């Protein structure tokens, strides 16, 4: 009996030694983790474009002359600021000025002919009235009266015809002036010259109907900027015109820009990849835009649907499936169930389950980071 007792005691001692070794010499090293200290802050419910948007300008003119001609002058250069009405390009106008002068001389001749015809009509009218008076006194014959009346009618018709020819000549002058004006291209608005595709001495032909010819001068207003971006069809029912937006661009990584949603398309587009999108537009609300914020830059539009300030929040990437987070308690990880509120890609509102000061694990990319694991805090992200 004592022999069995000694064996049991030896076995217990061995087990105790093994446990002690596991808890001391063979105990696994703590897992290094990165934590985020729970704090209060702002959380937004947002919708972000599904693909990159583009900065555009509402005022852009890709211009070419309205008639053929030889380029006589280009008084602007690429990148130059212009005011509305400034001359951008002149064509040789010698022929068109000659045509205008010819039309003006034809108008002068038509006016003189009108004056002559109408004076003759006045005289024919007086002759008719005199003949009618003499006929009443039986001093002229029926034939003479009829002749006077006919001559009056013919003279008045000639006067009317002369006036119409004068109007026609006046219209020809207007056409010649309009044609002459097409030899000068002017800026349609205040802006900047983006590109010039012509040289002095070149011959330019306008675009015939249905045929695309590259523009000669491209002018854009860099102040009338907006962003056009596609939203996924799942978000169509959540966005409305007038919501605030935040615009971010790779060219200005540390500077978001405030804006307002000004347009949502009235239909959902189907792209080649079978994605369905709704096109939206947002205008910048801040007037102090950098000079190098240029049309053509890629941009992301984050539509702010709702926002709450001074709420308990954690990084959205700290949440696990089932509404859980891993919290460091002492040197051990504890799984905590949380109730969430507003959420975006950056932060999630915590309604219940956490308090400010709790340390939530955000380095969840390793298998050993799980509830019950012994850990050490290797890094702490900004709150």
Secondary structure per residue as TSV (DSSP state, phi and psi in degrees):
chain	resnum	aa	ss	phi	psi
A	1	X	-	360.0	-41.7
A	2	X	H	-66.2	-33.2
A	3	X	H	-61.8	-44.2
A	4	X	H	-64.3	-38.0
A	5	X	H	-64.9	-42.0
A	6	X	H	-63.4	-39.7
A	7	X	H	-62.2	-42.0
A	8	X	H	-64.6	-41.2
A	9	X	H	-64.3	-41.0
A	10	X	H	-62.9	-41.9
A	11	X	H	-63.0	-43.9
A	12	X	H	-61.7	-40.7
A	13	X	H	-64.3	-41.9
A	14	X	H	-61.7	-43.8
A	15	X	H	-61.7	-42.4
A	16	X	H	-61.8	-40.9
A	17	X	H	-64.1	-43.0
A	18	X	H	-61.8	-46.2
A	19	X	H	-61.0	-43.2
A	20	X	H	-62.2	-41.4
A	21	X	H	-64.4	-40.3
A	22	X	H	-64.8	-34.3
A	23	X	H	-83.8	-9.1
A	24	X	T	-122.2	-83.5
A	25	X	T	-66.1	-41.7
A	26	X	T	-98.9	12.1
A	27	X	-	-69.1	130.9
A	28	X	-	-64.0	147.8
A	29	X	-	-64.7	146.0
A	30	X	-	-60.5	144.2
A	31	X	E	-79.7	125.6
A	32	X	E	-72.9	132.8
A	33	X	E	-132.7	157.7
A	34	X	E	-105.4	132.7
A	35	X	E	-121.8	161.8
A	36	X	E	-124.8	124.9
A	37	X	E	-79.2	121.2
A	38	X	-	-62.2	134.7
A	39	X	E	-147.4	176.5
A	40	X	E	-94.4	150.8
A	41	X	E	-178.7	-163.4
A	42	X	E	-96.5	136.7
A	43	X	E	-127.9	135.8
A	44	X	E	-121.5	147.8
A	45	X	E	-99.2	115.2
A	46	X	E	-129.6	162.2
A	47	X	E	-125.3	132.5
A	48	X	E	-117.8	147.1
A	49	X	-	-58.8	146.7
A	50	X	S	-77.1	-28.9
A	51	X	S	-134.7	163.1
A	52	X	-	-59.8	137.7
A	53	X	E	-89.8	-174.8
A	54	X	E	-138.0	136.1
A	55	X	E	-76.5	129.5
A	56	X	E	-132.6	171.4
A	57	X	E	-121.1	139.0
A	58	X	S	-75.6	-17.8
A	59	X	-	-117.2	103.3
A	60	X	E	-145.9	130.8
A	61	X	E	-127.8	116.9
A	62	X	E	-99.1	103.3
A	63	X	E	-110.1	148.9
A	64	X	-	-144.5	156.2
A	65	X	-	-62.7	157.1
A	66	X	S	-86.7	1.3
A	67	X	S	-153.3	163.2
A	68	X	-	-71.1	153.1
A	69	X	E	173.1	168.8
A	70	X	E	-91.8	129.0
A	71	X	E	-68.8	119.7
A	72	X	E	-98.8	-31.1
A	73	X	E	-160.4	144.0
A	74	X	-	-130.5	92.5
A	75	X	-	-80.4	11.4
A	76	X	-	-126.1	169.5
A	77	X	-	-137.3	166.5
A	78	X	T	-59.6	136.6
A	79	X	T	84.5	-3.5
A	80	X	-	-79.9	137.2
A	81	X	E	-78.5	138.3
A	82	X	E	-131.4	155.6
A	83	X	-	-104.1	157.0
A	84	X	T	-56.6	128.3
A	85	X	T	96.3	-12.0
A	86	X	-	-64.5	142.3
A	87	X	E	-74.2	128.5
A	88	X	E	-102.0	-35.6
A	89	X	E	-157.0	143.6
A	90	X	E	-125.1	135.8
A	91	X	E	-97.1	157.5
A	92	X	-	-61.4	123.0
A	93	X	-	-114.2	14.9
A	94	X	H	-59.0	-47.1
A	95	X	H	-64.0	-40.8
A	96	X	H	-72.8	-32.4
A	97	X	H	-67.3	-38.4
A	98	X	H	-63.9	-42.0
A	99	X	H	-63.4	-37.1
A	100	X	H	-65.7	-43.7
A	101	X	H	-61.8	-40.6
A	102	X	H	-62.4	-42.9
A	103	X	H	-66.2	-38.0
A	104	X	H	-66.3	-39.6
A	105	X	H	-67.1	-36.7
A	106	X	H	-64.4	-35.5
A	107	X	H	-66.8	-41.2
A	108	X	H	-60.0	-43.2
A	109	X	H	-64.6	-39.8
A	110	X	H	-65.3	-37.1
A	111	X	H	-66.1	-42.0
A	112	X	H	-64.5	-40.8
A	113	X	H	-64.6	-36.9
A	114	X	H	-63.9	-44.3
A	115	X	H	-60.9	-43.9
A	116	X	H	-63.5	-46.5
A	117	X	H	-65.8	-38.1
A	118	X	H	-75.1	-31.3
A	119	X	H	-64.7	-41.9
A	120	X	H	-63.6	-36.6
A	121	X	H	-66.1	-38.3
A	122	X	H	-62.9	-42.5
A	123	X	H	-65.1	-41.9
A	124	X	H	-63.2	-33.8
A	125	X	H	-66.4	-42.1
A	126	X	H	-65.5	-40.6
A	127	X	H	-61.3	-39.0
A	128	X	H	-65.4	-46.2
A	129	X	H	-63.7	-36.7
A	130	X	H	-66.5	-42.2
A	131	X	H	-64.6	-40.5
A	132	X	H	-64.4	-36.3
A	133	X	H	-67.8	-43.3
A	134	X	H	-68.3	-35.1
A	135	X	H	-64.1	-35.1
A	136	X	H	-66.1	-20.7
A	137	X	T	-105.2	14.9
A	138	X	T	58.6	36.7
A	139	X	-	-102.2	-13.4
A	140	X	S	-128.7	157.6
A	141	X	-	-85.1	170.9
A	142	X	H	-60.8	-39.2
A	143	X	H	-64.5	-41.8
A	144	X	H	-66.1	-37.8
A	145	X	H	-65.6	-45.5
A	146	X	H	-62.7	-37.2
A	147	X	H	-64.5	-42.2
A	148	X	H	-63.7	-40.9
A	149	X	H	-66.1	-42.9
A	150	X	H	-63.6	-44.2
A	151	X	H	-61.7	-36.6
A	152	X	H	-65.3	-45.3
A	153	X	H	-62.1	-42.8
A	154	X	H	-64.9	-40.8
A	155	X	H	-67.0	-40.5
A	156	X	H	-66.8	-38.1
A	157	X	H	-64.5	-38.7
A	158	X	H	-65.7	-36.0
A	159	X	H	-65.3	-44.3
A	160	X	H	-63.6	-41.0
A	161	X	H	-63.7	-39.5
A	162	X	H	-64.6	-38.8
A	163	X	H	-64.6	-38.5
A	164	X	H	-67.3	-38.7
A	165	X	H	-66.0	-32.1
A	166	X	H	-66.3	-42.2
A	167	X	H	-63.4	-39.2
A	168	X	H	-63.1	-42.3
A	169	X	H	-65.8	-37.6
A	170	X	H	-63.4	-40.7
A	171	X	H	-64.8	-36.6
A	172	X	H	-64.3	-36.0
A	173	X	H	-64.3	-43.2
A	174	X	H	-61.2	-40.6
A	175	X	H	-64.1	-42.6
A	176	X	H	-64.5	-39.9
A	177	X	H	-66.8	-40.8
A	178	X	H	-63.3	-40.8
A	179	X	H	-65.0	-41.2
A	180	X	H	-62.8	-37.5
A	181	X	H	-65.2	-25.4
A	182	X	T	-71.8	-11.4
A	183	X	T	-78.4	-7.0
A	184	X	E	-121.3	122.0
A	185	X	E	-98.7	128.4
A	186	X	E	-121.3	158.1
A	187	X	-	-68.5	128.0
A	188	X	S	-78.3	-12.4
A	189	X	S	-162.5	168.8
A	190	X	S	-67.1	134.2
A	191	X	E	-175.4	-157.2
A	192	X	E	-130.6	139.7
A	193	X	E	-76.9	114.8
A	194	X	E	-81.8	-42.7
A	195	X	E	-154.0	151.2
A	196	X	E	-132.7	121.8
A	197	X	-	-115.6	49.1
A	198	X	-	-155.9	160.3
A	199	X	-	-133.8	150.5
A	200	X	T	-59.9	132.6
A	201	X	T	99.3	-12.7
A	202	X	-	-80.2	154.2
A	203	X	E	-97.8	129.6
A	204	X	E	-115.5	136.0
A	205	X	-	-116.8	139.4
A	206	X	-	-73.0	167.3
A	207	X	-	-76.1	120.9
A	208	X	-	-71.0	157.3
A	209	X	T	-56.1	131.5
A	210	X	T	82.8	-1.3
A	211	X	-	-118.7	126.7
A	212	X	-	-86.2	125.3
A	213	X	-	-124.3	130.7
A	214	X	-	-54.2	144.5
A	215	X	-	-67.3	156.7
A	216	X	S	-85.2	-41.9
A	217	X	E	-134.3	134.9
A	218	X	E	-114.6	120.4
A	219	X	E	-121.2	138.6
A	220	X	E	-138.2	148.1
A	221	X	-	-98.6	106.3
A	222	X	T	-73.1	-4.7
A	223	X	T	-92.0	-19.8
A	224	X	S	-95.1	55.5
A	225	X	E	-89.7	149.5
A	226	X	E	-152.0	169.3
A	227	X	E	-118.1	130.7
A	228	X	E	-108.3	130.0
A	229	X	E	-147.3	153.4
A	230	X	E	-95.4	136.4
A	231	X	E	-109.2	146.6
A	232	X	E	-65.1	147.5
A	233	X	G	-60.7	-23.6
A	234	X	G	-65.9	-19.9
A	235	X	G	-101.0	3.5
A	236	X	G	-58.3	-41.6
A	237	X	G	-75.1	-4.0
A	238	X	G	-104.6	-18.9
A	239	X	-	-104.9	140.4
A	240	X	-	-137.7	154.9
A	241	X	T	-61.7	138.2
A	242	X	T	105.9	-13.1
A	243	X	-	-69.9	146.7
A	244	X	E	-72.2	151.6
A	245	X	E	-135.0	162.9
A	246	X	E	-125.1	124.1
A	247	X	E	-105.4	128.4
A	248	X	E	-123.9	147.6
A	249	X	E	-139.0	146.8
A	250	X	T	-61.9	-30.3
A	251	X	T	-71.3	-19.9
A	252	X	E	-134.1	69.5
A	253	X	E	-62.9	-34.7
A	254	X	E	-99.8	14.9
A	255	X	E	-136.3	97.8
A	256	X	E	-77.3	152.9
A	257	X	E	-118.4	134.1
A	258	X	E	-78.3	147.9
A	259	X	E	-158.8	-177.7
A	260	X	E	-134.5	138.9
A	261	X	E	-72.6	119.9
A	262	X	E	-112.3	-11.1
A	263	X	E	-158.0	138.6
A	264	X	E	-130.7	131.9
A	265	X	-	-64.7	152.3
A	266	X	S	-88.2	9.1
A	267	X	S	-150.4	160.7
A	268	X	-	-101.2	127.1
A	269	X	E	-89.4	146.0
A	270	X	E	-107.1	117.4
A	271	X	-	-87.4	175.4
A	272	X	T	-63.3	-29.3
A	273	X	T	-85.2	12.6
A	274	X	S	68.7	11.8
A	275	X	-	-80.5	142.5
A	276	X	E	-110.1	127.1
A	277	X	E	-133.2	156.9
A	278	X	E	-116.7	127.9
A	279	X	E	-82.6	131.8
A	280	X	E	-126.3	159.6
A	281	X	E	-129.9	143.7
A	282	X	E	-134.1	136.5
A	283	X	E	-105.0	146.8
A	284	X	E	-72.6	135.6
A	285	X	-	-98.9	-21.7
A	286	X	-	-82.0	130.2
A	287	X	S	-79.5	-18.5
A	288	X	-	-91.5	75.8
A	289	X	-	-93.7	143.6
A	290	X	-	-64.9	149.1
A	291	X	T	-64.8	-26.7
A	292	X	T	-95.8	17.9
A	293	X	-	-83.9	99.9
A	294	X	-	-110.6	148.6
A	295	X	T	-58.0	142.9
A	296	X	T	102.7	-16.3
A	297	X	-	-67.5	145.8
A	298	X	E	-77.2	147.5
A	299	X	E	-151.9	152.1
A	300	X	E	-113.0	138.4
A	301	X	E	-113.1	119.1
A	302	X	E	-107.2	107.9
A	303	X	E	-83.1	124.5
A	304	X	E	-91.7	105.3
A	305	X	E	-80.3	-37.4
A	306	X	E	-158.0	158.3
A	307	X	E	-153.0	144.9
A	308	X	E	-135.3	135.3
A	309	X	E	-103.0	156.2
A	310	X	E	55.5	48.6
A	311	X	E	-116.4	156.3
A	312	X	E	-68.3	131.3
A	313	X	E	-144.0	155.6
A	314	X	E	-135.7	159.5
A	315	X	E	-60.2	137.5
A	316	X	G	-60.7	-31.0
A	317	X	G	-76.1	-1.0
A	318	X	G	-86.3	-11.8
A	319	X	-	-80.4	136.6
A	320	X	B	-102.6	168.4
A	321	X	T	-59.3	143.3
A	322	X	T	86.0	9.5
A	323	X	T	70.2	48.1
A	324	X	E	-123.7	158.6
A	325	X	E	-136.7	158.7
A	326	X	E	-103.3	123.4
A	327	X	E	-113.6	137.7
A	328	X	E	-82.6	116.4
A	329	X	E	-119.8	109.5
A	330	X	T	69.2	-117.4
A	331	X	T	-118.4	26.2
A	332	X	E	-129.2	149.2
A	333	X	E	-90.9	132.7
A	334	X	E	-122.5	131.4
A	335	X	E	-80.7	127.8
A	336	X	E	-124.7	127.9
A	337	X	E	-79.5	136.6
A	338	X	-	-128.9	154.2
A	339	X	E	-106.2	126.1
A	340	X	E	-106.9	159.8
A	341	X	E	-122.9	-121.8
A	342	X	E	-63.1	151.1
A	343	X	E	-152.8	143.5
A	344	X	-	-139.6	-170.0
A	345	X	S	-68.0	-16.9
A	346	X	S	-101.5	-53.6
A	347	X	E	-129.8	154.0
A	348	X	E	-126.7	134.9
A	349	X	E	-74.3	134.5
A	350	X	E	-107.5	113.2
A	351	X	E	-83.2	-37.5
A	352	X	E	-152.3	149.4
A	353	X	S	115.7	-25.0
A	354	X	-	-134.0	157.4
A	355	X	-	-129.5	154.4
A	356	X	T	-54.9	135.9
A	357	X	T	103.2	-23.4
A	358	X	-	-61.6	145.3
A	359	X	E	-106.7	112.4
A	360	X	E	-101.5	134.0
A	361	X	E	-75.4	132.7
A	362	X	-	-116.7	-8.5
A	363	X	-	-93.2	86.0
A	364	X	-	-107.2	20.4
A	365	X	-	-93.6	12.2
A	366	X	S	-125.0	145.0
A	367	X	T	-63.7	-33.4
A	368	X	T	-74.6	-9.9
A	369	X	-	-85.4	96.5
A	370	X	S	-152.8	166.7
A	371	X	T	-58.2	135.5
A	372	X	T	93.3	-13.1
A	373	X	-	-72.6	145.9
A	374	X	B	-85.7	130.7
A	375	X	E	-134.7	164.8
A	376	X	E	-132.9	141.6
A	377	X	E	-78.3	112.8
A	378	X	E	-93.1	-25.2
A	379	X	E	-159.5	156.7
A	380	X	E	-135.6	122.8
A	381	X	E	-79.2	160.5
A	382	X	-	-63.3	148.1
A	383	X	-	-79.2	360.0
